[in-house]
Amino acid sequence: MSTARATGAAVSSDSEPALPRPALTVVVPVYNGGEEIVANVETIRAAIAGGLPGEEIEVIVVSDGSIDGTPERLLAARADAGIRVIHYDRNLGKGYAVKAGALASHGSWIAIVDADLDLDPAAIPGYLALAREQGLDFAIGSKRHPESVVHYPRSRRAASWGYQQLNRLLFGLDVRDTQVGLKVFSRRVAEDVFPLLLVKQFAFDLELLAVASALGYRRVRELPVRLEYRFTGSGVRSRAVTRALWDTAAVFYRLRILRTYQRKQALLGGGSLGPEELPLVSVIGRSEDAGTLDYPRLELLSEHDLDSGIHAARGEVLALLAPGARPAGNWLSATVPYVARGDAAVVVVPALAPTSSSPREQAAAAVLEARLGGGSRRFRYLPGNVRTVSDYPAESCVVLRSEYLEARAAGRGPQDLVRWLADRGRRTIYTPDASIAVAPPRLWRPHLRGTVQH
């Protein structure tokens, strides 16, 4: 019988046995899944496990800023349901959720399926078998496959056809349908392509296939799907179409003109680490939120004094949380590999205003996240692009313990840690693939003070 591994937030010892790679990771993005979300995930898991007898699978459900109780239901059920859960407090789009799940995956192959059961998850084992047999990079569902069973309004059929013709012209993709939310792809794609992706919502599927093709991952096979849409409205919304076309143009500009994706590769270092390679991480601050972290080897320290916590830590990597900061579930899985591989001494992430912020906090966030209001500091408060930074507040960060102890001995604190390390040739990486939820500072005086300091 297939099994799935659930990752908790317990303290792990250095003698813990190595965990094998699952055959398949299934990533399920969801936003406000309602009371049926746990049952839907169990249905997905059972349908896939039934088609892969004797093989280990893991299921990662990514809650994209849900505010209807979805994360609480999933976290309460994760042990019994055999799933991993990643939640963050800001709705960032389906593409961001899929990317977070894929980057946290451990499987030799990765599958994507929507949580609403519009698409039949029982097709995934067949996709995987064909991908293995033919050595594919992708096995993807297609509404335009002659064997697909699709109930689909005519207006959407016409829009889909036109969009695919545009994609063929701009990117040379020999794919008739890029947009179906049922895909299987190889571990190599997860490690080489997903870290480069930027589109968070409307053109994510296209970006994935276009960037993969540009990097040489062109072995793609389209396969039939069974699709029963549950439409809440009719026709194609003009705003969604406009946004999708804008994002498509942005992908073309970054890929063909700026060559952004190619240049980003230099920052990404080696591949992902297997579960057995992950170091022990000592979490200092807000230990009550550590139960939401999707990371297998944690040491939770409750010391209120930072220096006491650091000296008591056993982990070679420290995860520091500022007062009031709430980490995304993938905070450690997205950041620790950079320091564990030696790519960086410190890793920082954007600080997002949670969806549940007060109107005053949301107004402050709107200013900080705007190009005019935030300026060059904007990427601190809204996911941007992976980059090396030389000046960044590090109240919440992942850092090598040895580097932090050296900085503290020199009298440096979180505000000037990154700058001090940069002066000594140490590297700090900013990654948008995780986040910290924290109420933004009030607008005028703190904002102006922060701008002057920057």
Secondary structure, DSSP 8 states (H G I E B T S, - for coil): ----------B--TT-------SEEEEEEESS--TTHHHHHHHHHHHHHHTSTT--EEEEEEEES--SSHHHHHHHHHHHHT-EEEEESS---HHHHHHHHHHH---SEEEEE-TTSSB-GGGHHHHHHHHHHHT-SEEEE-TTSTT-EEE--HHHHHHHHHHHHHHHHHH----S----SEEEEEHHHHHHTGGG----STTHHHHHHHHHHHTT---EEEE--EEE---SS-S--HHHHHHHHHHHHHHHIIIIII-HHHHHGGGS-S----GGG---EEEES-GGGGGG---S-EEEE--SSHHHHHHH---SEEEE--TT-EE-TTHHHHHHHHHHTTS-SEEE--EE--TT--HHHHHHHHHHHSHHHHGGGGGGTS----EEESS---SSEEEEHHHHHHHHHTT--TTTHHHHHHHTT--EEE-TTS-EE-----THHHHHHHHHH-
